[in-house]
Amino acid sequence: MKTKEILTIIAITILTSCVSTKDVTYFVGVNGLYETGTAIYEEPTIKNNDLLRITIYADDPLAIAPFNSISIKNNDIEDLEQTNFSYNGSQSVQTCLVNQEGNITLPVLGNVKIGGLKKSEATKKIKETLTPYIKNPVVTIQYMNFKITILGEVNKPGVYIVNNEQINILEALGMAEDITIYGKRKNILLIRDKEDNKKDFIRIDLTKTNIFSSPYFYLQSGDVLYIEPITRRRSK
């Protein structure tokens, strides 16, 4: 073994020896069968500047065509087959930005106010607005800008776009490939936006099982997680 490789191994051994097992262990005290409370997921509300993908399904491609921003000439169904119609009939996909008034703009319908509504409520409202035009419409909404930021002592810090907004803190840290051995698991900082441009600063201890029943177990769009280095790491 080369001298350089030996020195590297020695350096790593010295550094890791400064970190005790209790500093890197999650859920201390769990042995065998263990029960704890479960956090209740609260569906987020749609906010101004949210970017949404709204998909409208219908059986009749002619009825849905106006909502797909295309024109039909001579009732040419072949033209429709070359568009994005699928899913046992046809579909219209729109990417919409929620403006400062809480509105989105859809073809034919114009402005539809969904700001402040939960996704399930917005889906119902759009469906009801479509009913005079389309028989039995099916509407789905997906967030396109649901993102979280993970900084500090993780293996892969960065900004993460999340397809499923029902994401918890453990899944988020998994995306960042876990906290390094130098990260404080007992004192994670969660920064969350509030109304009126204010922020909440919450401390989370991942060594305790009560995280599973914490109101901050599930993350919200715009959340920032910061993992501080342990004192011994900072002092080097």
N, C-alpha and C positions, 0 to 999 in steps of 0.2 A: 504493500500500500504506500502511495506517495505521501511525502511529508505534508503537502498542502491538504490532502484529504484527511489526514490524521488531525491536523489543527482544526479543520472545519468541524469534525465530529466532536472534538473536545469543546469547542466554542458553543455548539448546540447543547451539549450536555450541561455546561455551566449555566446557560441561560434558562433551560427548562427546569433545572434544579431549584431555581428561585421561585417557581410557581408550585404551590401545594395542590394536592388533589381536591381539596375543598373549594379552591378557587375556580375549578373548571367543571364541577359536577352539577348537573341539573337535578331538580326535584329531590333534594336531600331528604332522607328518612322514609322513602317508599320501599317497603320490603314485602314481597308476596302480594296477595290480594289487597288492593287499596281503593277506597272510594272517596270521591271528592265532588264538589258541586260543579255544575256546568254553566258556562257563560251563555247568556241569551243573545243570539244574533239579532241586531236591529238593522233592518233594511235602510240604507242611506237615502237621503232625499236628493233630488236632482237640483243642482245649483247652476247659477249663471256661469257661462263659459265651459260647461260640461260638453263634451263631444260624444254624441250618441249615434249608434247605428240602429236604425229603425227598419225592420223588415215586416212587410205586409204580405200575407198569403191570401190567396183566393183560388177558387176552382175555375173561375171564368177569366181567361187571359184578356179578353176584350174589356171586361169591367175594370180590371186592375191596371191596364195600360196607361191611362192618364196619370196615375200615381207613380209611374216609372219614368216620367218625363220623356216619353217617346211618342211619336205620331204614327197612326195607322192609315195607310193609304189603300183604298179599295179592299178593306178588311183582309189584308194579306197576312194570314196566320203564319206563313213561312217566315216572314220577318220577325214575328213574335218568338218563334222557336230559336232564333239566333240571338235573342237577348238573354237576360239573366233569369228567365222564368224556369222554375223547377219545382221540386217538392210537391209531387202529386197535383200539379195544376200550374200555378204561376206565383211569382213573388216579385215584390218591388222592394228594393233596398235603397235607403236614403241615409247619408251621413249628415247629421244635423248638429249645428252649434246652438246651444241655448244662449240667447242674447241677454242683454242687461235687464230686459223687462221680463225675463223668464219664459220667452216664447221660442218655439221652433217654427220653421216655415216648411210646409209640405205642399207639393203640387195639388191643385184643386182646393184643398182645405185652407190654404193660406196660413196665417198665424194660429198656433195652438199653444196655449199657456200651460206648461207642465212644470215650470220652476217651483220648487217647494213641495212637489209631490214625490212620493216614493215610486219606484219603478213600476210596481204592480198597479198603483193608482194611475200613473201616466199611461200604462198599457191599456187599462180599461177606458180611460177618457178618449184616447185616439180611436179605439175600436168603436166606441159609441158615436164618435164624429163621422166615422167611415160608413156606418150602417145604412144611411140613406143612399149611398152610392154603390156599395158592394154587399152582396148577400153573404152572411156568415164570415166576415173577415177575421183573420187571426193575426195578431200583432205581437212582435217580440222586440225588446229593447236591450241593447248591449252597450255598456260603457266602453268608449274607445280611449279615454284618457285617465282611467283609474290607475294611479301610480303611487308608489311609495319609494322613499329614499332611505338607504341604509348606509351609514357612515361609521368610521372608526375602526375598531379592532375586529373586523370580519375578514374572511379570506377573499371576498369578492364584493367590495363596496360599489355602490352605484344607484342609479334610478331604475326602477323596475315597473314596467307596464303589466298590469294584472288583468287577465281575461275574465276571471271570476272574482267579483268584488267581495265575496264571502271568504276572505283570507285572514288567517290568524297570525299572531306574532311568531309562532314557531315555524309555520310555513314560509314566512317572509325571511327569517334567518336561514332557513334551508336553501332558499334561492341564492342567498349570499354565501352559501357554502360554509355556514356555521361561524360562530365566534372563534377567534384564535385563542390560544392558551393564555394570551396576555390580556384578554378582554374581561371586563367586570361583568359577571353574570348577575350580581346582586344589585346592581344600580344602573340598569339600562334607562336611558332618557328617551321618552316619547314626546315629540313636539307635534301638537295637533292644532290646526286652524279652528278658530271660533268665529262667530259672527262679529261684525264691526271691526274687522281686521285685527282681532286680538288672537292670542295663542295660549294654549294650555301646555304646561310643562309637567309631565308625569314621570315618576320614578317606578321602575318595575324590577322585581326580584325573581329571576328565573330559577333560583334554587329552591323556591317554595311551591308547593302544589296549588296554593290558592290562585295562581295565575290562571288556572282553568275556569275559575268562576269570576274572574276579574272583568269589570265592564270595559277594560282596555285589551282584552284577549283578542278581539276582532279589530282589525285595522280599518281605517277610513282613507279615502283618496286624499292624497296630499300629506299623509303622515310621514314624519321623519323619525327614524330610529338611530340613535347615536350610542355606540358602545365605547365607553371610556377605557383607556389602558389602566392596568393595575399600577399601584404606586411604584413598585419595584421596577416596572418597565419604564415609567416616566423618569425615574431618577438616573437612568443609564445615559 
